[in-house]
Amino acid sequence: EAYRRRLAELSLTPEELVTLASIIEKETAAPDERYLVSAVLHNRLKAGMPLQSDPTVIYGIAGFNGNLTKDDLRKAHPHNTYLTKGLPPGPIGNPGEASLKAALYPAAVPYLYFVSRNDGTHQFSITQAEHDRAVAAYLQADPNRSSRCVWDDIAAAPGDEYVRLRSARITAVDGGSLDMCPIDQAFGVEIVFD
């Protein structure tokens, strides 16, 4: 009975709970983070934001090769939570008991974003600006990132030797566009992103 009451409090069906828990299961292997990941997903659902969960995108890619690209994030399929709001139509895996509990009892935190620290844990953020800084820091720090990006549309006054910007449009060398990537770098320096 307590289980049914909790589902009602969260406005979730049992099937939606399992779907949510399956995303938590795929997003983190760190036991201490499950409740934080759950909080992010619940907070985004409440705010009407897309979940933007990489594992949901991967689930819909037949023969996934281990390299998630920006093009993959743009491919429409029912499980792609970058393009659709709400939960995907069903689970993306088999969640364990810990992820089911986390889905039922998210941490009481205001986080809306998280990014991998490249060590099996995540950096959690409340605002888009905080998240952008974390993405820049952790994705640039990952030597396994493949695409190189260069500055585009950066204005500097003649004679300026150093320009600090909060964000700028950059373009991947292979022609793919990255939207308003956060930066805190010197003018003219290449940065690394997917």
N, C-alpha and C positions, 0 to 999 in steps of 0.2 A: 504493500500500500504506500509506503514512503517513496518508493521508486516512482509510482504513478503520480503522486503529488509533485515530486520534483520535476518530472517531465512536463506536467501542466504549468508549473511555475516558469519553466523555460520556454513554453509554447513549442515543444518538440514532440514529434511522434517517436515511437521506439525505433522505427526505420531511420529517421533523421538523426537520432542519437548515435546509432551505429555508423552512419555515414560521417558524422562529425568526428567521432572517435577514430575512424579509419584515417582521416586526414591528420589528426594529432599523432597517431602512431607513425605515419610516414614522415611527418615534419621533424620529429626529434626522437633521438634514442636516449637523450639525457633525462633520467627519471625526474630530476628536480625542475625540469622545464615544461613538463606536460601541462601543468595547471596554468602556466603563463601562456603557452601556445593556445590553450583552450580559451583563455581570457581574450586574446587577440581575435580569435575567430568569432567568439560570442559578441565582442564589442563591434566588430565590423558588420556582423549580421544585423545587430540592433541599429547601427548607423546607416544601413542600406548600402554599404560599400561592397564592392566585389571582394571575395576572399583572397584572390591573387596568390593561390597556393601552387607552387611548382609541382608537387606530387600529383595534383589533379590533372595538370597538363600532361605530365609524363604518362599517366594512366591511359590517356587517349591516343598515345603514339605507338602504332604497331612497330615492333622491332626497334624500340628506343636504343640508341647507341651509347648512352651515358653522357652526352653533351647536349644540354638544353640550350637552345638558341633563342634569340629575340623573335625569329620567324616562327619557332614553335609556339611561343606565347601568343602569336597572332592567328594561329590556325583554329578555326571554329570547330568545336565538337562539344557535345553535351557536358563533358566533365571539365572543360576549360574555365576555371573560375577567374581568369583574367578578363574574359569576355562576357561572362554571365554572372549576374548577382545571385546570391543565395547559395544553398548547398547544391552539389551536383546531384544527378538523379539516383545515385546509389553509392554504396561504399566503394572505395578504391583499394581495399585490402581487408584483411581480417584483424580488427583491433584486439589488443589484449585487455585484460581486466583493468590495468592501470590507466589506459587511455579512455576506457569507458567511464571510469570514476572521474577522470579529469574533465571529460565532456559534461558530466553531470554537475561538477563543482569547480567551475573555473576560478582562478585566483581573483581577488577583488582588487584589480589594478586597472588603470585607464589605458593600457597599451593598445595601439592600433597597428603596429608594425614590428617586424623582426627580420634580421638578416643573419646569415651564418657568419661566425667568427673564424671559420675554416679549421676549427679544432673539435668539432662535434657539439659545440654550444652556440648560442645565439645572442645577439645584442638586441634588446627590446627598446622601443621608442614610443613616445606618445604623439609627437607631431611629425608632420611630413619633413620639416626642416631637420629635425634630429635624425630621422631615418635616412635622409639623403646624405648627411654627414657620415653616418655609420656605413652605408653602402659604399661611399667613396673610400672610406678607410679600409674596410675589410675586403672589398672586391679588388681594390688596387693592390692590396698586400698579398693577394693570392698569386703565386708564381705560375699556377696552372691555368690562369685565364688565358684565352686564346686570341681574341680579336684586339687589334691595336686601334686606338682612336686618336684623332687629332683635333685641335681647336678649329672652330668655325664661327664666323660672325662675331668675333671679339673686337671691340673698338678700343683703341688706345691712342692717346694724344701723341703727336710727334715728339720724340725725345724721351718718352716714358720708358724707363728701363725695367720697371717692375709694376705689374698690375695684379691686384688681388681681387678676385671675384667670388661671390657666393655661388653662382651657378652660371653656366654658359652652354650654348648649344654646341655639341660636338658630334662629329660624324665618324662612323667606323670606316677604316681604310677600305674595307670590302664593299662600301657603299651603303650599308645598313645605317639607319638613323637611330640615335639614342636620344630620347626626349629629355631635355633639360637636366643633364647629368650634373650632380653637385660637384663642386670643385673647391679646393682651397690651395691652389698651386700657383706657381709663378707663370706669367705669360710665356707662351711658346713651348711649354713642356708637354710631351706626350703622356697620356695616361692610359691605363689598361682596364678594359671592361670586356664583357662578352658582347 
